[in-house]
């Protein structure tokens, strides 16, 4: 998610390696969420899954927006 937001917000360049990494990571998350039965699309705990996705989005935005700000990082 950090890379996705970095491309969208910070206008960082995206390469084929980054795209491949993003696809692999999202596929890995989908396999974990569906407990290995990717084609059944049965989700175990919807609240837990939504919490994990929301945490990833918030952390990614925090990281990217923190990188965008210009401030003294020692204090």
C-alpha positions as CSV (number, residue, x, y, z in Angstrom):
1,X,0.0,0.0,0.0
2,X,2.9,2.3,0.7
3,X,4.1,2.0,-2.9
4,X,0.6,2.5,-4.3
5,X,0.2,5.7,-2.3
6,X,3.7,6.9,-3.1
7,X,2.9,6.6,-6.8
8,X,-0.4,8.4,-6.4
9,X,0.6,11.1,-3.9
10,X,4.3,11.6,-4.3
11,X,4.3,11.0,-8.1
12,X,7.2,8.5,-7.7
13,X,8.1,6.5,-10.8
14,X,6.7,3.0,-11.1
15,X,8.7,0.3,-12.8
16,X,7.7,-3.2,-13.9
17,X,9.5,-4.6,-10.9
18,X,7.4,-2.5,-8.6
19,X,4.2,-3.5,-10.4
20,X,5.2,-7.2,-10.1
21,X,5.9,-6.7,-6.4
22,X,2.5,-5.0,-5.8
23,X,0.7,-7.8,-7.6
24,X,2.5,-10.5,-5.7
25,X,1.8,-8.8,-2.3
26,X,-1.9,-8.4,-3.0
27,X,-2.2,-12.0,-4.2
28,X,-0.4,-13.1,-1.0
29,X,-2.8,-11.1,1.1
30,X,-5.8,-12.6,-0.8
31,X,-4.5,-16.1,-0.2
32,X,-4.0,-15.5,3.5
33,X,-7.5,-13.9,3.9
34,X,-9.2,-16.7,2.0
35,X,-7.2,-19.4,4.0
36,X,-5.6,-20.8,0.8
37,X,-8.9,-21.4,-0.9
38,X,-8.6,-18.5,-3.3
39,X,-11.4,-19.4,-5.6
40,X,-14.0,-20.0,-3.0
41,X,-13.8,-16.4,-1.7
42,X,-15.1,-17.3,1.8
43,X,-13.9,-14.8,4.4
44,X,-13.5,-16.0,8.0
45,X,-13.8,-12.9,10.1
46,X,-15.0,-9.8,8.3
47,X,-14.3,-7.4,11.1
48,X,-10.7,-8.7,11.5
49,X,-10.1,-8.4,7.7
50,X,-11.5,-4.9,7.6
51,X,-9.4,-3.9,10.6
52,X,-6.2,-5.2,8.9
53,X,-7.0,-3.4,5.6
54,X,-7.8,-0.2,7.4
55,X,-4.6,-0.4,9.4
56,X,-2.5,-1.0,6.3
57,X,-4.2,2.0,4.6
58,X,-3.7,4.3,7.5
59,X,-0.1,3.3,8.1
60,X,0.6,3.7,4.4
61,X,-0.9,7.2,4.2
62,X,1.0,8.2,7.4
63,X,4.3,7.0,5.9
64,X,3.7,8.7,2.5
65,X,2.4,11.9,3.9
66,X,5.2,12.0,6.5
67,X,7.7,11.7,3.7
68,X,6.0,14.6,1.9
69,X,6.4,17.0,4.8
70,X,9.5,19.1,5.3
71,X,10.4,19.3,9.0
72,X,13.3,18.7,11.4
73,X,13.2,14.9,11.9
74,X,15.3,15.1,15.1
75,X,12.5,16.6,17.2
